[in-house]
Amino acid sequence: MTLFDEIVSLTKRRGFIFQNSDIYGGLANGWDWGPLGVLLKNNIKQLWWREFVTKREDVVGLDSSIILHPQVWEASGHTKEFSDPLIECRTCHKRFRADDIEGFIGDEGTWNEDVVKTFQCPSCGTKGNMTSPASFNLMFKTFLGASEESANEAFLRPETAQGIFIHFKNIVDTLAPKLPFGIAQIGKAFRNEITPGNFIFRTREFEQMEIEYFIRPEEWEMHFNHWEEELKRWIELVGIDMGKVHFVEVPETERAHYSKKTIDVEFDFPFGRKELYGLAYRGDFDLSNHEKGSKKSLGYYDEASKETFLPHVIEPSLGVERTILALLFSAYKKDVDEKGEERVYLDLPPAVAPYRVAVFPLLSNKPELIEKAKEVYVMLQNKNIPAIFDKGGNIGKRYRRQDEIGTPLCVTIDFESLEDSAVTVRERNTMKQERIAIQDLDSYIRTTTQ
């Protein structure tokens, strides 16, 4: 079994990620978040929000709608430009992204005839029978109202950024923020991907954590460098292996025409080096287009210079699912346990682990131990320490179970606990055990799992 297969198996076995609609055979490349997955996902989003909104005076939050006015997407260019090159096998009619196939599209974006003549369809095996690339718009279409008429046509948002840009004026008018300042949003986005896959890496429904940071044009390099360092800090904080991360500047010929600089943050996944995050200098492209499209002034009045201008934008864009996938590949560890047997554990930072601590009775058939363990569990819960009560199976199985879901500490209540009001605390990574008084347990856990 490959590392990739082991990760997928663990996430299902331990309740992190389930196949969408699996009782009906599953929806291809659709994934749902189980009880442990929801906790992990929420912890990551809360950590990001705390670091980049709560702790900063220059960033505010927003939660915009998934369905926006259709003209938003016309002004932003998504209606015409948000597409991937699609090719189709004339034999089996399976569709593929042309830019995923090495050599299919040449350096100048043209169709490579030599590759096409010899290309073998990955689905049916037919050679040289593919269509030429055609643009395939990735936005999901829907309809507003009762009738499916073109006048009521709308789209599910393919990114969260445009919801920020269209509320730029509202936020300036209500809060009067001083440049530079950012607007942050976490939310769902939808893309009708031609070839989704690699587990949760590329899906049609996903979540983004994005900031649009508004700046004076002449200061763009300083702020770009700042956000590059902030991305590095985040990667280390969330627990992704920096040794597998690469900051790659996108060449001028490949980046968007409005961008003076773009960096792709790539990660070495088992299926190849792929984009994890993005950092882009977008200029005033978005505000300018929305000003033209809406015919409303979106200018920012600067009291110091007495000028009105369109701020430029630095955009750090992070995917929640890709964050989790890179984290799982970084945190997945194997070693030997106390009995000399191989064990698997997730080396998750306490801030994102589903639980900070698990509480056990030493024996699951002793009412007095269960009662005491539940007292300790409730005490920790009341002190806002994410805890789980576990009495299923023997103590060894419980340790293994908690190791696999990344719980940093396990607390065991034994017969001595009934006498001395102390518990045994086991640390996940080292498996070292320490005796701690119950009255000190709260402060011990907070100190140990900072």
C-alpha positions as CSV (number, residue, x, y, z in Angstrom):
1,M,0.0,0.0,0.0
2,T,1.4,3.4,-1.0
3,L,1.6,6.4,1.3
4,F,-1.3,8.0,-0.6
5,D,-3.5,4.9,-0.1
6,E,-2.6,4.7,3.6
7,I,-3.7,8.4,4.1
8,V,-7.0,7.8,2.3
9,S,-7.6,4.6,4.3
10,L,-6.8,6.4,7.6
11,T,-9.1,9.3,6.9
12,K,-12.1,7.0,6.2
13,R,-11.3,4.5,9.0
14,R,-11.0,7.2,11.7
15,G,-13.9,9.4,10.5
16,F,-12.1,12.3,8.8
17,I,-13.3,12.0,5.2
18,F,-16.0,9.9,3.6
19,Q,-16.9,9.3,-0.1
20,N,-19.8,11.5,-1.1
21,S,-23.1,9.5,-1.4
22,D,-21.2,6.2,-0.9
23,I,-24.4,4.2,-0.1
24,Y,-25.4,5.0,-3.8
25,G,-22.0,4.0,-5.2
26,G,-20.4,7.4,-4.6
27,L,-20.3,10.7,-6.5
28,A,-17.0,10.7,-8.4
29,N,-14.4,12.9,-6.7
30,G,-16.9,14.1,-4.1
31,W,-15.9,14.0,-0.5
32,D,-17.7,14.7,2.8
33,W,-16.2,15.6,6.1
34,G,-16.8,13.2,9.0
35,P,-16.8,14.0,12.7
36,L,-13.0,14.2,13.0
37,G,-12.6,15.9,9.7
38,V,-15.0,18.7,10.7
39,L,-13.0,19.4,13.8
40,L,-9.7,19.4,12.0
41,K,-11.1,21.7,9.2
42,N,-12.7,24.1,11.7
43,N,-9.6,24.3,13.8
44,I,-7.5,25.2,10.7
45,K,-10.0,27.9,9.6
46,Q,-10.1,29.3,13.1
47,L,-6.3,29.3,13.4
48,W,-6.1,31.2,10.0
49,W,-8.7,33.7,11.1
50,R,-7.1,34.3,14.5
51,E,-3.7,34.8,12.9
52,F,-4.7,37.0,10.0
53,V,-7.9,38.8,11.2
54,T,-8.2,38.8,15.0
55,K,-4.6,39.5,15.7
56,R,-4.2,42.2,13.1
57,E,-5.6,45.7,13.2
58,D,-5.4,46.2,9.4
59,V,-7.6,43.3,8.3
60,V,-11.4,42.9,8.7
61,G,-13.7,40.1,7.8
62,L,-16.5,39.5,5.3
63,D,-18.9,36.7,4.4
64,S,-20.4,37.3,1.0
65,S,-23.0,35.2,-0.9
66,I,-22.2,32.2,-3.0
67,I,-24.5,33.5,-5.8
68,L,-23.7,37.0,-7.0
69,H,-25.2,39.2,-9.6
70,P,-24.3,37.8,-13.1
71,Q,-22.7,41.1,-14.1
72,V,-20.1,40.6,-11.4
73,W,-18.6,37.7,-13.4
74,E,-18.8,39.7,-16.7
75,A,-16.9,42.6,-15.2
76,S,-14.3,40.3,-13.6
77,G,-13.7,38.5,-16.9
78,H,-14.8,35.1,-15.6
79,T,-17.7,34.7,-18.1
80,K,-15.3,34.8,-21.0
81,E,-11.9,33.9,-19.6
82,F,-12.4,31.5,-16.7
83,S,-11.8,28.3,-18.7
84,D,-9.5,25.4,-19.2
85,P,-8.5,23.8,-22.5
86,L,-10.6,20.7,-23.0
87,I,-10.0,17.7,-25.3
88,E,-12.3,14.8,-26.0
89,C,-11.6,11.3,-27.3
90,R,-13.7,10.7,-30.4
91,T,-13.9,7.0,-29.6
92,C,-15.1,6.9,-26.0
93,H,-16.1,10.6,-25.6
94,K,-14.1,10.9,-22.3
95,R,-12.9,14.5,-21.7
96,F,-9.5,15.6,-20.3
97,R,-7.6,18.8,-19.6
98,A,-5.2,19.4,-22.4
99,D,-2.7,21.2,-20.2
100,D,-2.5,18.2,-17.9
101,I,-1.0,16.2,-20.8
102,E,2.7,16.8,-21.3
103,G,3.5,18.2,-24.7
104,F,-0.2,18.3,-25.9
105,I,-0.1,22.1,-25.9
106,G,3.1,23.9,-27.2
107,D,4.9,26.8,-25.7
108,E,2.8,29.3,-27.6
109,G,-0.5,27.7,-26.6
110,T,-1.0,26.0,-29.9
111,W,-2.0,22.4,-30.4
112,N,1.0,20.1,-30.8
113,E,0.2,18.0,-33.9
114,D,3.0,15.4,-33.4
115,V,1.8,14.6,-29.8
116,V,-1.8,14.4,-30.9
117,K,-1.0,11.8,-33.6
118,T,0.6,9.5,-31.1
119,F,-1.4,10.3,-28.0
120,Q,-3.2,7.3,-26.4
121,C,-6.5,7.9,-24.7
122,P,-6.1,7.2,-20.9
123,S,-9.7,5.7,-20.9
124,C,-10.1,3.5,-23.9
125,G,-6.5,3.3,-25.3
126,T,-7.3,4.6,-28.8
127,K,-4.4,6.5,-30.3
128,G,-4.5,9.7,-32.3
129,N,-8.2,10.3,-32.1
130,M,-8.6,13.3,-29.8
131,T,-10.3,16.6,-30.6
132,S,-8.4,19.9,-30.7
133,P,-8.5,21.8,-27.5
134,A,-11.6,23.9,-26.8
135,S,-12.2,26.4,-24.0
136,F,-14.4,24.9,-21.3
137,N,-15.8,27.5,-18.8
138,L,-15.4,26.2,-15.2
139,M,-18.3,28.0,-13.6
140,F,-21.4,26.1,-12.5
141,K,-24.5,27.6,-14.0
142,T,-27.8,27.9,-12.2
143,F,-31.0,29.8,-12.6
144,L,-32.8,32.4,-10.4
145,G,-36.5,32.1,-10.1
146,A,-39.0,29.5,-11.4
147,S,-38.2,29.5,-15.1
148,E,-35.0,28.5,-16.8
149,E,-34.6,31.6,-19.0
150,S,-31.4,33.2,-20.0
151,A,-32.5,36.4,-18.2
152,N,-32.4,34.5,-14.9
153,E,-29.1,32.8,-15.5
154,A,-26.6,32.9,-12.6
155,F,-23.4,31.2,-11.5
156,L,-22.1,29.6,-8.3
157,R,-19.0,31.6,-7.4
158,P,-15.7,30.1,-8.6
159,E,-13.7,32.1,-6.1
160,T,-14.4,34.2,-3.0
161,A,-12.3,37.2,-4.1
162,Q,-15.0,39.0,-6.2
163,G,-17.4,39.1,-3.2
164,I,-14.7,41.2,-1.5
165,F,-14.1,43.6,-4.4
166,I,-17.8,44.4,-4.8
167,H,-18.1,45.3,-1.1
168,F,-14.9,47.4,-1.1
169,K,-16.9,50.7,-1.1
170,N,-19.3,49.5,1.6
171,I,-16.4,48.7,3.9
172,V,-14.6,51.9,3.2
173,D,-17.8,53.9,3.8
174,T,-18.7,52.1,7.0
175,L,-15.4,51.6,8.7
176,A,-13.2,54.3,7.1
177,P,-10.0,52.1,7.1
178,K,-6.7,53.6,6.4
179,L,-4.4,52.2,3.7
180,P,-3.0,49.6,3.8
181,F,-5.8,47.4,4.9
182,G,-7.2,43.9,4.1
183,I,-10.5,42.2,3.7
184,A,-10.6,38.5,4.6
185,Q,-13.1,35.8,3.8
186,I,-13.4,32.1,4.2
187,G,-16.0,30.4,2.1
188,K,-17.1,27.8,-0.5
189,A,-16.2,28.1,-4.1
190,F,-17.3,25.9,-7.0
191,R,-15.5,24.9,-10.2
192,N,-16.7,22.4,-12.8
193,E,-13.3,20.8,-13.1
194,I,-12.8,18.7,-16.2
195,T,-10.6,16.1,-14.4
196,P,-10.9,16.4,-10.6
197,G,-8.9,13.9,-8.7
198,N,-6.1,13.0,-6.3
199,F,-8.5,12.6,-3.4
200,I,-9.3,16.1,-2.0
201,F,-6.6,17.9,-4.0
202,R,-8.9,19.0,-6.9
203,T,-12.6,18.9,-6.3
204,R,-15.6,20.7,-7.7
205,E,-16.6,22.1,-4.3
206,F,-14.0,23.5,-2.0
207,E,-13.2,26.2,0.5
208,Q,-10.9,29.1,0.2
209,M,-9.2,31.4,2.8
210,E,-8.4,34.6,1.0
211,I,-7.3,38.1,1.8
212,E,-7.4,41.1,-0.6
213,Y,-4.9,43.5,0.8
214,F,-5.4,47.1,-0.5
215,I,-2.3,49.2,-0.9
216,R,-0.8,52.3,-2.5
217,P,0.5,51.4,-5.9
218,E,4.1,52.6,-5.1
219,E,4.3,50.3,-2.0
220,W,3.4,47.0,-3.7
221,E,6.8,45.4,-3.5
222,M,7.1,46.0,0.3
223,H,3.7,44.5,1.0
224,F,4.2,41.6,-1.4
225,N,7.4,40.6,0.5
226,H,5.5,40.9,3.8
227,W,2.8,38.5,2.7
228,E,5.3,36.1,1.3
229,E,6.9,35.9,4.7
230,E,3.4,35.6,6.3
231,L,2.7,32.6,4.1
232,K,5.9,31.0,5.3
233,R,5.0,31.7,8.9
234,W,1.5,30.1,8.3
235,I,2.9,27.0,6.7
236,E,5.2,26.3,9.7
237,L,2.4,27.2,12.2
238,V,-0.2,24.9,10.7
239,G,2.3,22.0,10.6
240,I,3.1,21.6,6.9
241,D,6.6,20.3,6.2
242,M,8.6,23.2,4.9
243,G,11.1,20.8,3.4
244,K,8.5,19.9,0.9
245,V,7.4,23.4,0.1
246,H,8.7,25.5,-2.8
247,F,8.1,29.2,-3.6
248,V,8.1,29.5,-7.3
249,E,7.8,32.8,-9.1
250,V,5.6,32.6,-12.1
251,P,7.3,33.7,-15.4
252,E,5.9,36.9,-17.0
253,T,4.7,34.8,-20.0
254,E,2.6,32.6,-17.8
255,R,1.1,35.0,-15.2
256,A,-2.1,37.1,-15.7
257,H,-1.6,40.2,-17.8
258,Y,-2.5,42.5,-14.9
259,S,0.0,41.0,-12.5
260,K,3.5,42.3,-12.0
261,K,4.4,39.4,-9.8
262,T,2.9,36.1,-8.9
263,I,4.3,33.3,-6.7
264,D,3.0,29.7,-6.7
265,V,3.6,28.0,-3.4
266,E,4.0,24.3,-4.4
267,F,4.1,21.1,-2.2
268,D,5.7,17.8,-3.0
269,F,2.6,15.5,-2.9
270,P,3.0,11.8,-3.5
271,F,1.4,12.4,-6.9
272,G,3.8,15.2,-7.8
273,R,4.8,18.7,-7.1
274,K,1.5,20.7,-7.2
275,E,0.3,24.2,-6.3
276,L,-0.7,24.6,-2.7
277,Y,-1.2,28.4,-2.3
278,G,-1.0,31.5,-4.5
279,L,0.3,35.0,-3.9
280,A,-0.5,37.6,-6.5
281,Y,-0.1,41.3,-7.1
282,R,-3.3,42.1,-8.9
283,G,-2.8,45.8,-9.4
284,D,-6.1,47.7,-9.7
285,F,-7.5,45.2,-12.2
286,D,-10.6,44.1,-10.2
287,L,-11.6,47.4,-8.8
288,S,-11.1,49.1,-12.1
289,N,-13.3,46.5,-13.9
290,H,-16.0,46.7,-11.3
291,E,-16.0,50.5,-11.5
292,K,-16.5,50.3,-15.2
293,G,-19.1,47.5,-15.0
294,S,-21.2,49.0,-12.3
295,K,-20.6,52.6,-13.3
296,K,-20.1,53.4,-9.6
297,S,-17.1,55.2,-8.2
298,L,-14.9,52.8,-6.2
299,G,-12.1,55.3,-5.6
300,Y,-10.4,55.7,-2.2
301,Y,-10.0,59.2,-0.9
302,D,-6.6,59.7,0.8
303,E,-6.8,62.5,3.4
304,A,-3.1,62.9,3.5
305,S,-2.5,63.5,-0.2
306,K,-6.1,64.8,-0.9
307,E,-6.2,62.3,-3.8
308,T,-8.9,59.8,-4.9
309,F,-7.5,56.7,-6.6
310,L,-8.1,53.0,-7.0
311,P,-5.9,51.1,-4.5
312,H,-3.8,48.2,-5.8
313,V,-4.2,44.7,-4.3
314,I,-2.0,41.9,-3.0
315,E,-3.8,38.6,-2.7
316,P,-2.7,35.6,-0.6
317,S,-5.1,32.8,-1.6
318,L,-5.2,29.5,0.4
319,G,-7.3,26.4,-0.2
320,V,-8.6,24.6,2.9
321,E,-8.7,21.2,1.4
322,R,-5.2,21.4,0.0
323,T,-3.9,22.7,3.3
324,I,-5.4,19.6,5.0
325,L,-4.0,17.2,2.4
326,A,-0.5,18.7,2.7
327,L,-0.8,18.6,6.5
328,L,-1.8,14.9,6.5
329,F,1.2,14.0,4.3
330,S,3.4,16.0,6.6
331,A,2.0,14.7,9.8
332,Y,1.7,11.0,9.0
333,K,4.4,9.1,11.0
334,K,5.4,5.6,11.8
335,D,7.5,4.2,14.6
336,V,7.5,1.4,17.2
337,D,5.3,1.5,20.3
338,E,5.9,0.4,23.9
339,K,5.4,-3.2,22.9
340,G,7.8,-3.1,20.0
341,E,5.0,-3.0,17.5
342,E,4.7,-0.6,14.6
343,R,2.4,2.3,15.3
344,V,1.0,5.1,13.1
345,Y,0.4,8.6,14.5
346,L,-0.4,12.0,13.1
347,D,2.0,14.6,14.4
348,L,-0.6,17.4,14.3
349,P,0.1,20.7,16.0
350,P,-2.2,20.9,19.1
351,A,-3.9,24.0,17.7
352,V,-5.4,22.0,14.8
353,A,-5.7,18.5,16.2
354,P,-9.4,17.4,16.5
355,Y,-8.9,17.0,20.3
356,R,-6.2,18.3,22.7
357,V,-6.6,15.4,25.1
358,A,-8.3,12.0,25.5
359,V,-9.5,10.8,28.9
360,F,-9.5,7.1,29.7
361,P,-10.5,4.9,32.6
362,L,-7.8,2.3,32.9
363,L,-10.4,-0.5,32.8
364,S,-13.7,-0.1,31.0
365,N,-15.6,-2.5,33.3
366,K,-14.9,-0.7,36.6
367,P,-17.7,1.8,37.4
368,E,-15.7,3.8,39.9
369,L,-12.9,4.4,37.3
370,I,-15.4,5.3,34.6
371,E,-17.2,7.8,37.0
372,K,-13.9,9.5,37.9
373,A,-12.7,9.6,34.3
374,K,-16.0,11.3,33.3
375,E,-15.5,13.8,36.1
376,V,-12.1,14.7,34.7
377,Y,-13.5,14.8,31.1
378,V,-16.3,17.2,32.1
379,M,-13.9,19.4,34.0
380,L,-11.7,19.8,30.9
381,Q,-14.6,20.4,28.7
382,N,-15.9,23.1,31.0
383,K,-12.5,24.8,30.8
384,N,-12.8,24.9,27.0
385,I,-10.1,22.3,26.4
386,P,-11.2,20.1,23.4
387,A,-11.4,16.6,25.0
388,I,-12.8,13.2,24.1
389,F,-13.8,10.4,26.5
390,D,-12.8,7.0,25.3
391,K,-13.3,3.6,27.1
392,G,-13.6,1.3,24.1
393,G,-11.2,-1.7,24.0
394,N,-8.1,-2.1,26.1
395,I,-5.8,0.7,27.0
396,G,-3.3,-0.2,24.2
397,K,-6.0,0.0,21.5
398,R,-7.2,3.3,22.9
399,Y,-3.6,4.7,22.7
400,R,-3.3,3.5,19.1
401,R,-6.7,5.0,18.2
402,Q,-5.8,8.4,19.6
403,D,-2.3,8.4,18.0
404,E,-3.9,7.8,14.6
405,I,-6.2,10.8,15.0
406,G,-3.4,13.0,16.3
407,T,-4.5,13.6,19.9
408,P,-1.4,15.2,21.6
409,L,-2.2,13.9,25.2
410,C,-3.9,10.9,26.8
411,V,-5.0,11.0,30.4
412,T,-5.6,7.7,32.2
413,I,-7.5,7.4,35.5
414,D,-6.4,4.3,37.4
415,F,-7.0,2.9,40.9
416,E,-4.3,5.2,42.4
417,S,-6.2,8.2,41.1
418,L,-9.0,7.4,43.5
419,E,-6.6,7.7,46.3
420,D,-4.1,10.5,45.3
421,S,-6.3,12.5,42.9
422,A,-3.6,12.3,40.2
423,V,-3.6,10.9,36.7
424,T,-1.1,9.5,34.2
425,V,-0.5,11.7,31.2
426,R,1.0,10.1,28.0
427,E,2.5,12.3,25.3
428,R,1.7,11.3,21.7
429,N,5.1,11.7,19.9
430,T,7.4,10.4,22.6
431,M,5.0,8.1,24.4
432,K,6.5,9.3,27.7
433,Q,4.2,9.2,30.8
434,E,4.0,11.6,33.7
435,R,2.0,11.7,36.9
436,I,0.0,14.9,37.2
437,A,-2.3,16.1,40.0
438,I,-5.9,16.6,38.7
439,Q,-6.0,20.1,40.1
440,D,-3.0,20.9,38.0
441,L,-4.2,19.1,34.8
442,D,-5.8,22.2,33.2
443,S,-2.6,24.4,33.4
444,Y,-0.4,21.4,32.4
445,I,-2.4,20.7,29.3
446,R,-2.5,24.4,28.3
447,T,1.3,24.7,28.8
448,T,2.1,21.5,27.0
449,T,-0.2,22.0,24.0
450,Q,0.4,25.7,23.3
